[in-house]
Amino acid sequence: MKPLHICFLCNEYPPGIHGGVGSFTQTLGRALAARGHRITAVGIYPIRRVIEEKDQGVQVIRLPHAFLPRTGFWINGDRLRKALSQIHRQSPIDIIDGPELSLAFLPKRFPVLKIIRMNGGHHFFSVTLGKRPDFWKSWKEKRSFRRADFFCAVSRFIAQKTQSLLPLERLPVEILYNPVDTQFFSPRSREKEDDGLILFVGTVCEKKGIRQLIQAMPQIISKVPQARLRVVGRDWKDPRTGESYIRYLQGSIPESLRSQIFFEGPIEHSMLPDIISKAAVCVYPSHIEAFGIACLEGMAAGKAVVTSNTGPGPEVLQDEISGLLCNPFDPRSIAGKVISLLTDPGLRRRLGEQARLRALNLFSIDALAERNEIFYQRCLEEHSRG
C-alpha cells in the first residue's frame, strides 16, 4: 500500500507517566513508521512550552496544557486544532486516530478521515464499575463519536459494551487487538527466574484487583512459604479519601507479611523485560480492562500468567492452555491459581510456552501493524466513495 500520514492523538506518549494508550501508540507508531508511513503523535501535556521530538521515526509533538482551571476543553482544543491544521498544511494527514474522547474538540468538517479507537471510554468504565456517567464527560464523548468516520476497538468485549451504551448499533466496529513487541518482550534464561516471586505490573488502583491479590497472599504463603509479591506501577489517589492507595494497601498488610510484599513504584519501560524475566508467575487480576497490555507483555516473555475471567480475559488467553483465568473479586480464586503455578514448575513452563506462541500468533506487532494498514486502506477507500 502507498505510504500514509497517520496522526495519533495521544496525551501520554512515553517516556514519562503513561498507561495503555501511551504504550499502544508508541508500539504501533514505531512499527508503522518502520513500514514506511509518516507517523505523528500529538497531545496535551503538563508542560509550559511546545516540545517536538523524534522517537524511532515517530514525530512527537507535546502541547502545553491550559493554565487556568476549567478552560482545558476550549484552550487545549484550540491548541490541538491549530497544531493539526499546521501539520496538515505542511504534510497532508490521511488519517487521525484517537481514543473515545479525543475528537470532541475537532470541527465536524475537519478535512481528514477520523477514526475512534475504543480503549475504554468514560461511559464504558463508569457503567462497568457501577458509577453514574459524568454529564460533562458524557457530552464530550458523544460529541467525539459524532465526529468519527470509522470505529475500531481493542477487544470484542469493549466493542459490544460500548455499542450498547452509545448509539453505535448499526455501525461496524473493527476488532484490532493491542499489539505487543514480541522481540523486546521475549523469553530469557530460566536461570534468572526467582522461585516464588509473583509479579504485578500496572497502576496500583482498586480496579486493577491489587487489593484482592494482596488479600490472597496469606493463603498463598501458607502453601508456598517462599512466595513474595513484587508490585510495579504508579500510585493512585483514592477518590474516597484523597490519599495514596499504596499507603492504604500497606496499612492493610499484616506485620508478619510485610517483608514479602513490596512496592517499587513506576519504572522505565525499558526495564520491564528484565523484571518480568525474574518472576515465577505474573498476575493481572483486573476487575475490568479494555485489553490489558501488561498481560500481553508477560505472555510474550513466555511467563505463566493469571488474569481475570471477566471482560476481555477469555480473548487474551485460553484457560489452562495459555494461562489461567481467575475470579478477580475472590482472593481465594486468585490464590488457588497462583498456588497451582508456584507448586508445579512443569505447568508453569507449559503455560508459558503456549502464552508465548499465542502472543506471537495473535498479538505480535508485525501481525497487527499489517492488520491496521489493511483497516486504514479500507477506510480510505470507503471514505473516498462517499
C-alpha positions as CSV (number, residue, x, y, z in Angstrom):
1,M,0.0,0.0,0.0
2,K,1.1,3.6,-0.5
3,P,2.7,5.4,2.4
4,L,0.2,7.2,4.6
5,H,0.4,10.1,7.0
6,I,-1.2,8.9,10.2
7,C,-1.7,11.2,13.1
8,F,-2.4,9.7,16.6
9,L,-4.0,11.8,19.3
10,C,-2.3,10.8,22.5
11,N,-1.7,12.7,25.8
12,E,0.6,10.1,27.3
13,Y,3.3,9.2,24.8
14,P,6.3,7.7,26.6
15,P,8.6,8.3,28.3
16,G,7.1,9.6,31.5
17,I,3.9,8.6,33.2
18,H,1.7,6.7,30.7
19,G,-0.8,3.9,30.6
20,G,-2.0,1.5,27.9
21,V,-2.9,4.2,25.3
22,G,0.6,5.6,25.5
23,S,2.3,2.2,25.2
24,F,0.0,1.2,22.4
25,T,0.6,4.5,20.5
26,Q,4.4,4.1,20.8
27,T,4.4,0.5,19.8
28,L,2.2,0.8,16.8
29,G,3.5,4.1,15.7
30,R,7.1,2.9,15.6
31,A,6.1,-0.2,13.7
32,L,4.1,1.8,11.1
33,A,7.0,4.2,10.7
34,A,9.3,1.3,10.1
35,R,7.0,0.2,7.3
36,G,7.4,3.5,5.5
37,H,4.5,5.5,6.8
38,R,4.7,9.1,8.2
39,I,3.6,9.0,11.8
40,T,2.8,12.0,14.0
41,A,1.6,11.8,17.7
42,V,0.1,15.0,19.0
43,G,-1.2,15.6,22.5
44,I,-1.6,17.8,25.6
45,Y,0.9,17.6,28.5
46,P,1.6,19.3,31.8
47,I,4.4,21.5,30.3
48,R,4.9,25.2,29.7
49,R,6.0,25.2,26.0
50,V,5.7,23.1,22.9
51,I,8.2,20.2,22.7
52,E,8.9,18.4,19.4
53,E,11.0,15.2,19.3
54,K,11.6,12.1,17.2
55,D,11.1,8.6,18.5
56,Q,12.2,5.9,16.1
57,G,10.5,7.5,13.2
58,V,7.5,9.0,15.1
59,Q,7.2,12.7,15.2
60,V,6.0,13.5,18.7
61,I,4.5,16.9,19.4
62,R,3.7,17.8,23.0
63,L,1.5,20.8,23.5
64,P,1.2,22.7,26.9
65,H,-2.0,22.2,28.9
66,A,-4.2,25.1,29.7
67,F,-3.0,27.0,32.7
68,L,-6.3,28.3,34.0
69,P,-8.8,25.9,35.7
70,R,-11.9,24.9,33.8
71,T,-10.6,26.2,30.5
72,G,-9.0,23.0,29.3
73,F,-11.6,21.9,26.7
74,W,-11.6,25.3,25.0
75,I,-7.9,26.2,25.2
76,N,-6.5,22.7,24.7
77,G,-8.9,22.2,21.9
78,D,-7.9,25.4,20.2
79,R,-4.2,24.4,20.5
80,L,-4.8,21.0,19.1
81,R,-6.9,22.3,16.2
82,K,-4.2,24.8,15.3
83,A,-1.4,22.2,15.6
84,L,-3.3,19.7,13.4
85,S,-4.1,22.4,10.8
86,Q,-0.5,23.4,10.6
87,I,0.7,19.8,10.3
88,H,-1.9,19.2,7.6
89,R,-0.7,22.2,5.6
90,Q,2.9,21.1,5.8
91,S,2.2,17.4,5.1
92,P,-1.4,16.4,4.4
93,I,-2.7,14.0,7.0
94,D,-4.6,10.9,5.7
95,I,-6.0,9.6,9.0
96,I,-6.5,10.9,12.5
97,D,-6.7,8.0,15.0
98,G,-7.5,8.6,18.7
99,P,-9.4,7.2,21.8
100,E,-13.0,7.8,22.7
101,L,-12.9,11.5,23.9
102,S,-10.2,12.6,21.5
103,L,-12.3,14.1,18.6
104,A,-14.6,16.2,20.7
105,F,-12.6,19.4,20.0
106,L,-12.5,19.0,16.2
107,P,-14.9,20.7,13.8
108,K,-17.2,18.1,12.2
109,R,-15.9,19.1,8.8
110,F,-12.2,18.9,9.5
111,P,-10.9,17.6,6.2
112,V,-9.3,14.4,7.3
113,L,-10.6,10.9,7.8
114,K,-11.2,10.4,11.6
115,I,-11.1,7.1,13.5
116,I,-12.1,6.4,17.1
117,R,-10.1,3.5,18.6
118,M,-12.1,2.2,21.6
119,N,-9.7,1.7,24.5
120,G,-12.3,2.1,27.3
121,G,-14.0,5.5,27.4
122,H,-15.9,7.4,30.1
123,H,-19.3,5.6,29.5
124,F,-17.6,2.2,29.4
125,F,-15.7,2.5,32.7
126,S,-18.4,4.4,34.5
127,V,-21.1,1.8,33.8
128,T,-18.9,-1.3,34.2
129,L,-17.7,0.0,37.6
130,G,-21.2,0.8,38.7
131,K,-20.9,4.5,38.6
132,R,-23.1,7.2,37.0
133,P,-21.5,8.8,34.0
134,D,-20.5,12.5,34.5
135,F,-22.6,14.8,32.4
136,W,-19.7,16.9,31.0
137,K,-17.6,13.9,30.1
138,S,-20.6,12.2,28.6
139,W,-21.3,15.2,26.5
140,K,-17.8,15.4,25.2
141,E,-17.6,11.6,24.5
142,K,-20.9,11.7,22.5
143,R,-19.7,14.7,20.6
144,S,-16.4,12.9,19.8
145,F,-18.3,9.9,18.5
146,R,-20.4,12.0,16.2
147,R,-17.2,13.4,14.6
148,A,-15.8,10.0,13.8
149,D,-16.0,8.4,10.3
150,F,-15.0,4.9,11.4
151,F,-14.5,2.9,14.5
152,C,-12.3,0.1,15.8
153,A,-11.9,-1.4,19.2
154,V,-9.1,-3.2,21.1
155,S,-11.4,-6.2,22.1
156,R,-14.7,-7.7,21.2
157,F,-15.8,-7.1,24.8
158,I,-15.2,-3.4,24.7
159,A,-16.8,-3.0,21.2
160,Q,-20.0,-4.8,22.3
161,K,-20.2,-2.9,25.6
162,T,-19.6,0.5,24.0
163,Q,-22.1,-0.3,21.2
164,S,-24.7,-1.0,23.9
165,L,-24.0,2.3,25.7
166,L,-23.8,4.7,22.8
167,P,-25.8,4.9,19.5
168,L,-23.5,2.6,17.5
169,E,-25.6,-0.5,17.0
170,R,-25.7,-0.1,13.2
171,L,-22.1,0.9,12.7
172,P,-19.4,-1.7,12.1
173,V,-16.5,-1.9,14.5
174,E,-13.3,-3.5,13.5
175,I,-11.5,-5.5,16.2
176,L,-7.8,-4.7,16.3
177,Y,-6.1,-6.1,19.4
178,N,-3.4,-4.1,21.2
179,P,0.0,-5.2,19.9
180,V,3.0,-6.2,21.9
181,D,6.6,-6.1,20.8
182,T,7.5,-9.8,20.9
183,Q,11.2,-9.1,20.3
184,F,11.5,-6.7,23.1
185,F,9.4,-8.9,25.4
186,S,10.8,-12.4,24.8
187,P,11.8,-15.4,26.9
188,R,15.0,-15.1,28.8
189,S,17.1,-17.8,30.6
190,R,15.1,-19.6,33.2
191,E,18.2,-19.4,35.4
192,K,17.2,-15.8,36.1
193,E,13.8,-16.8,37.4
194,D,13.3,-16.2,41.1
195,D,11.3,-19.2,42.5
196,G,8.3,-18.0,44.5
197,L,8.3,-14.4,43.0
198,I,4.9,-13.1,42.0
199,L,4.8,-10.1,39.8
200,F,2.1,-7.5,39.4
201,V,2.5,-4.7,36.8
202,G,0.0,-1.9,36.5
203,T,-1.4,1.3,38.1
204,V,-1.8,0.5,41.8
205,C,-5.6,1.2,42.0
206,E,-8.8,-0.6,43.0
207,K,-9.9,-1.6,39.5
208,K,-6.7,-3.5,38.8
209,G,-7.5,-6.0,41.5
210,I,-4.3,-5.4,43.5
211,R,-6.3,-5.4,46.8
212,Q,-7.7,-8.9,46.2
213,L,-4.2,-10.1,45.2
214,I,-2.8,-8.8,48.5
215,Q,-5.7,-10.4,50.4
216,A,-4.7,-13.7,48.6
217,M,-1.1,-13.6,49.9
218,P,-1.7,-15.2,53.3
219,Q,-3.3,-18.2,51.7
220,I,-0.5,-18.4,49.0
221,I,2.3,-18.1,51.7
222,S,0.7,-20.8,53.8
223,K,1.2,-23.2,50.9
224,V,4.3,-21.7,49.4
225,P,6.3,-20.1,52.3
226,Q,8.9,-18.6,50.0
227,A,6.3,-16.7,48.0
228,R,6.8,-12.9,47.6
229,L,4.8,-10.3,45.8
230,R,6.5,-7.6,43.8
231,V,4.2,-4.6,42.8
232,V,5.4,-2.4,40.0
233,G,3.4,0.6,38.9
234,R,2.5,4.2,39.7
235,D,0.4,5.1,42.7
236,W,-3.3,6.2,42.6
237,K,-5.1,8.7,44.7
238,D,-8.1,7.0,46.3
239,P,-11.1,9.3,45.4
240,R,-12.8,8.2,48.6
241,T,-10.1,9.6,50.8
242,G,-7.9,11.7,48.6
243,E,-4.9,9.6,50.0
244,S,-2.3,7.4,48.4
245,Y,-3.8,4.0,47.5
246,I,-0.4,2.3,48.1
247,R,-0.3,3.7,51.6
248,Y,-3.8,2.3,52.2
249,L,-2.7,-1.1,51.0
250,Q,0.4,-1.1,53.1
251,G,-1.7,-0.4,56.1
252,S,-3.8,-3.5,55.4
253,I,-0.9,-5.9,55.3
254,P,-0.3,-7.9,58.5
255,E,3.0,-7.2,60.1
256,S,4.1,-10.8,59.6
257,L,3.8,-10.5,55.8
258,R,5.2,-7.0,55.2
259,S,8.7,-8.4,54.3
260,Q,7.1,-10.5,51.5
261,I,5.1,-7.8,49.8
262,F,7.0,-4.8,48.3
263,F,6.0,-1.8,46.2
264,E,8.5,-0.4,43.7
265,G,6.5,2.4,42.1
266,P,6.8,3.2,38.4
267,I,9.8,2.1,36.4
268,E,11.2,2.9,32.9
269,H,9.5,0.8,30.3
270,S,13.0,-0.4,29.1
271,M,13.5,-2.1,32.5
272,L,10.3,-4.3,32.2
273,P,11.7,-7.3,30.3
274,D,14.4,-7.8,32.9
275,I,11.9,-7.5,35.8
276,I,9.4,-9.9,34.1
277,S,12.2,-12.4,33.5
278,K,12.8,-12.8,37.2
279,A,9.1,-13.6,38.0
280,A,7.9,-17.1,38.5
281,V,4.3,-16.0,37.9
282,C,2.8,-12.8,36.5
283,V,-0.7,-11.9,37.9
284,Y,-3.1,-9.3,36.4
285,P,-6.4,-9.7,38.3
286,S,-8.1,-6.5,36.9
287,H,-11.8,-6.1,37.7
288,I,-12.2,-4.5,34.2
289,E,-9.9,-3.9,31.3
290,A,-10.2,-2.8,27.7
291,F,-7.4,-5.2,26.7
292,G,-4.6,-5.1,29.1
293,I,-1.1,-4.6,27.6
294,A,0.7,-5.6,30.7
295,C,-0.7,-9.1,30.5
296,L,0.4,-9.4,26.8
297,E,3.9,-8.4,27.8
298,G,4.1,-11.2,30.4
299,M,2.7,-13.7,27.8
300,A,5.2,-12.5,25.1
301,A,8.0,-13.0,27.7
302,G,7.0,-16.7,28.0
303,K,5.6,-16.4,31.5
304,A,2.8,-18.3,33.2
305,V,0.2,-15.7,33.7
306,V,-3.0,-15.4,35.7
307,T,-5.6,-12.9,34.6
308,S,-9.3,-12.2,35.0
309,N,-12.2,-14.3,33.7
310,T,-14.1,-11.0,33.4
311,G,-14.2,-8.6,30.5
312,P,-11.8,-9.5,27.7
313,G,-9.9,-12.0,29.7
314,P,-11.1,-15.0,27.6
315,E,-10.0,-13.1,24.5
316,V,-6.5,-12.7,25.9
317,L,-5.8,-16.3,26.8
318,Q,-7.3,-19.8,26.8
319,D,-7.8,-21.0,30.3
320,E,-5.5,-23.9,31.3
321,I,-3.9,-23.7,27.8
322,S,-2.0,-20.4,27.5
323,G,-2.6,-19.2,31.1
324,L,-5.1,-19.3,33.9
325,L,-8.3,-17.3,34.4
326,C,-9.4,-16.3,37.9
327,N,-12.3,-14.5,39.6
328,P,-10.7,-11.2,40.3
329,F,-13.1,-10.3,43.1
330,D,-12.4,-13.5,45.0
331,P,-9.0,-13.7,46.8
332,R,-9.4,-17.5,47.2
333,S,-9.7,-17.9,43.4
334,I,-6.6,-15.8,42.8
335,A,-4.7,-17.7,45.5
336,G,-5.7,-21.1,44.1
337,K,-4.4,-20.3,40.6
338,V,-1.2,-18.8,41.9
339,I,-0.5,-21.8,44.2
340,S,-1.1,-24.2,41.4
341,L,1.6,-22.5,39.3
342,L,4.2,-21.9,42.1
343,T,4.0,-25.6,43.1
344,D,4.2,-27.0,39.6
345,P,7.2,-25.9,37.5
346,G,6.2,-28.1,34.7
347,L,2.8,-26.4,34.4
348,R,4.5,-23.0,34.6
349,R,6.7,-24.0,31.7
350,R,4.0,-25.5,29.6
351,L,1.6,-22.5,30.0
352,G,4.5,-20.0,29.5
353,E,5.4,-21.7,26.2
354,Q,1.8,-21.6,25.0
355,A,1.4,-18.0,26.1
356,R,4.4,-17.0,24.0
357,L,3.0,-18.8,21.0
358,R,-0.3,-17.1,21.4
359,A,1.3,-13.7,21.7
360,L,3.3,-14.4,18.5
361,N,0.3,-15.6,16.5
362,L,-2.3,-13.1,17.7
363,F,-0.7,-10.0,19.3
364,S,2.7,-9.5,17.7
365,I,3.4,-6.1,16.4
366,D,4.2,-7.4,12.9
367,A,0.8,-9.1,12.5
368,L,-1.1,-6.2,14.0
369,A,0.7,-3.5,12.0
370,E,-0.4,-5.2,8.8
371,R,-4.0,-5.6,10.1
372,N,-4.1,-1.9,10.9
373,E,-2.7,-1.0,7.5
374,I,-5.5,-3.1,5.8
375,F,-8.1,-1.4,8.0
376,Y,-6.8,2.1,7.2
377,Q,-6.8,1.4,3.5
378,R,-10.3,0.1,3.6
379,C,-11.5,3.1,5.5
380,L,-9.8,5.4,3.0
381,E,-11.4,3.6,0.0
382,E,-14.9,3.7,1.6
383,H,-14.5,7.3,2.6
384,S,-13.4,8.3,-1.0
385,R,-16.5,6.6,-2.4
386,G,-18.6,8.9,-0.1
